[in-house]
């Protein structure tokens, strides 16, 4: 059976979106692996399923490019808001979204009948005071913080982000920074009272152009350590997000764009997926897809 998909991006963080009320995927983890592969698939940071919910307006399940399931994604949440509104699935300009890290509230900025930006209430962060990194990590940055934004992040402050070897440092910290397990990793350079520059290594996806929860975690750590004011802008490789703290609730609010890239049809992959990082010829059949390019917004 062919599956209709929509590729969307928020600050360059791109996912494949499928309406799970119309299409039931037998193995979404395997689909995420196959479809996310550049050259052999559609190419993306992962797969997002938009579904019904008994406790919110919509639900989200998100699978990283390696097939692992994530608890939350801020950029994907914004894209879901644009998807459901622009496609006429709701006329609300404030919607709720059920995720594995709780129900999130999304506030839509609509102009001429189209969503231009979305603010996501990311909830209250859980912050751990500066971590003492093991000796093998000490050379990577000046100071590190652990922040949970619904998923775990280690934020490392650096003087010059251009000097970070992200392909080497990212997986090293992802696997070994915290005894509890794998984490997302952000390297952050403060640029002023209201500006941070961030690069990210996401567990399950590797280097991505942006990470919404990572931008929030970076802002929270910078706030806690006196490195930025409220609000602040977090600049990433794919774009900039505005992050603020609601003084009444203490919740972190993330505002940024969302855009359609293209739509098409794709078949579910057949056979077993190769192990992550296996560059040999795959024993499974690659997906076959066709699409229609939409104008970028």
N, C-alpha and C positions, 0 to 999 in steps of 0.2 A: 504494500500500500504506500502511496506517495503522501508525504507529510508536507503541508503548507507551512512555511516558516517566514519570519521577518527578522532581518538582521538590523540591530539598532546599536547606537553608541552614545555613551555619556562621558564627555571629556576624553574620548578615545578609548574608553573601556568598552569593548564590543562583545556582545553576546548574540546568540541565536535564540529567538523567542518563538515558542510554540503555544498555541491556545489549547490547553489540555482539556477544555470542555468539548472540543471538536475532535481531537486526536489523542488516542491512548498509546503511549510508547511502551513496548514490552520491556525494554531495558534502557532507561534514560541515561544511565552511566555509560553504557557502551556507545550510545548515540553521541553523547558529549565528546567522548574520545575520538570517534571517527569524524564527526562533522567539524570539530574544532581544528583539525590538522590543516595547516597551510599546504597548498598544492594538491593534497589528496582529498580534501573535504571542502567545506565552505570557508573555514578559517575564522577563528574567534577565540575569545578568552574562556568560553564555556557555553552552556545551554541553560536557558531559563524556561520553566513551565509556568504558565499563567492559568490558575484554576479557580474553582468555586471555593467558598469557605462558609462554615457554619457560624463563625464568630466575627467575620470581617466582610468587607465588600468583595475582596478578592484574596487569593492566596498565591504564594510564590515558592517554587522549589528551584534551587540553583545548583548546577553541577559544573565543577571546574573542568578545565581542558584535560586533566588526567583521569576524569571520571569520578573523583571524590565529591561528596555533597557538602556544600558550604551552608552555613547557618544564615548568613545575611550578606547583602551587597547593596550599598547605597546608590551606586550608579545604576544598577539594574532596577532598583525600586523606582527611580525617576523615570526610567524608560517604560516601565509598566504603566505608570500614571499617564504618560503620553499615549501609549498604545491603546489603553481602554477608553480614554476620552476621545482621541482623534478618530478611532474606529467606531464610535457610537455605542460602546458597551456600557457607558454610564454618562449621565449629564451632570454628575456632581463635580464640584471644584474642590472638594475636600473628601478624600476617600481613605479607607483603612485597608491595610494589607497584612495578611497573616504570614509570618515567616517563622523559621525554626528558632529565632531569637526573640519572638514575641510579636505583638501587633504594632505596626508602625502607622502613623498618620501622615498622609501626603497632601500638601496644599499646592494646588495648581495655579500657575499664572497663565491665563488664557487671553490671547489677542486674535481677533478675527476668526474665532472658532477653532483655533489651534493652540495647543500647549507650547509655550515658549520656554518656561522654566518651572522647576518643581522644588519645593522645600520639604525635606523629610525630617520629621521629628525622630531623632535617633535614640532618644531615651537618655538615661543617666549612665555615664561611663563609670567603670570600676578602674581605679588608678592605683598602681603600686609605686611607691617611692623609688628613687633611682636604684637601678639594679647594679650589683657588682658583677660585671661580666668576668668570666674566666679569663685567665691570662691569654689564651689563644685568640680571644675576641677583643682584647683591650686596644689593639692597634686600629680597630675599625672606627672608633669614634670617641668623643669626649665623655659622653654620659648616655645611659640608656634607661628608658622607662617602659614598664609593662602596662598596657591599657587594653581593657576589654570593652569593645563597642558592640557586643553581641557575638563577635568572634575575636580571637586573641591577636594582639599586635605588640611587637617590640619596636620602640621608637628610639633611634640612635641619632644624637645630635652631632653634627660635624661642622668644621670650619669652612670646608670647600667641598661641595658635593661632587664637583667635577673630578675629584681625585679618587672617588669610590669605584672600585672594580665590582660592579653590581652582580655580574654573572658568577663571580667567585664568592663574594661576601654574603649574598642573599641566601643561597642554599646552606651555607655554613651556619648562619644564625637560625634559619628556619628549623633545622634539625637539632641544633644543640644549645640554643640560648636558654631554653626553659625546660626543666625536668618533666613538666606536665605533658609535653608533646610538641608537635609542629606548630609554628606561629607564622603570621605574616610579618614582614620586616619593612620598616620605613627608615630611610636615611633623610635627615632634615637639616637644612641650613637656614637659620633665621636671617631675614633680609631687612628687617625693620620692625617697628612696633606692630604693624598690621599686615605683615607679609612673611610667608614661609615658602621655601623651595623644597620639594619632596620628590624622592624617587622610591619606587616600591618593588619589592619581591613578594608576590602572592603565593602562599602555599597552594599547591595544586595547579597553578598556572604559570609560575615563574615571573619574568619581567612583564609588566603590563604598563600601559600608558597612563593609567589612573586607577585609584582605588578610593571609593567614597568613605568606607569605614576607616581606611588608612589615613585619609585626610583629616577625618574627625579625631582619630587617635593622636595624630601629629599635633593638631591644634590643642587638644586636651593636655598633652605632655608639655607643650610650650607654655600654656597658661599656668600649669601647676609649677613650672620652674621659673616663671617670671620672664619668659622670652617673647611673649606677644600679648596684645591686648584683646579685648572683646568688642567687636568681632574682628576676624582676620581673614585674609585670603591665602589659600594654599595653592601654589602653582605646581603643576605636575607636567610630565612630558606631553600629555594630551590635552591639557586645558587647566582652567582655574576654577575652584569652588570657593564659595563664601561660607565660612563656618562661624557660628555664634553660639553663645550660651544664653538660654532664657533665664533671666535673673530670678523669676518667680518659682520656676519648677526645677532649675538646674539641668534641664534637658539640653542636649546638643542639637542644634538645628543646622542642616546642610542644604544649601541652595545651589543649583546648577542646571545646565541645559540637558536636553535629551533630543535625539534626532534619529529619524529613519535613515537607513543606508540603502537596502534593497530587499525585495521579497522574491520568493521562488518556491519550488517544490523539490523535495529530496526523499530518497528511499531510505528506510532503516537499514543499517549495515548488517551484512551476513557474515557468519564465522566469528572466530575469536580475535580479539584485539591483541597486538603485540605488546610486550612489556613497555612501560614508559621509558623513553630514551633509546629504544631499539630502532636503529636506522636501517636494519636489514629489510629485505623485501617482505612485505606483510603477507601472512597466509590468509588474510580475510579479504573480502571483496570491497573495494572502495565505494563510497557513496556516489550516486549519480544525481546531479541536481541541475535545475534550470531556473532562471530568475529574470525578473524585470527590474532594472535600475530605477530607483526613485530619486528625485532631485534632493540634494542635501539642503538641510534647513539651517 
